[in-house]
């Protein structure tokens, strides 16, 4: 009974997204509770296949987001689009993933809050696994069949068939070594 109720809630939530206008997606998609899609009048959300989102998916669109389908978003994923973000098919996103296709301009003579944005599209290929707590920044292309390790900040292109990681690499010590 709970499963049926949960499926109905997901369906009506998705219909609500669909009715916002500029949203074209597969109605078999399943969007979890506490998810929010905020779309500016000229923004577009296009999905050619199924999306599954566990809960608290946050999407803000002023530009265009396109998703090929069969994509899974774990809890608390945030996508902020002012320009263009495209996601291929068969992708997995871990918890707390953040995707931005823009950042703030910064100048010494201007306040950051009024300086505007620099924009560059983000492209995520097919069959990409993005681990938990990853931040994907503007202008990045992630190639097909790649894995982005948990906790990484992706600020440059990732070729296809690549394991990408960033941050501090711990020194390994043999077990029992003094």
Buried (B, 14 or more C-beta within 10 A) or exposed (E): EEEEEEEEBBBEBBEEBBEBEBBEBBEEBBBBEEBEBEBEEEBBBBBEBBBBBBBBBBBBBBBBBBBBBBBBBBBBBBBBBBBBBBBBBBBBBBBBBBBBBBBEEEEEEEEEEEEEBBBBBBBBBBBBBBBBBBBBBBBBBBBBBBBBBBBBBBEEEBEBEBEBBBEEEEEEEEEEEE
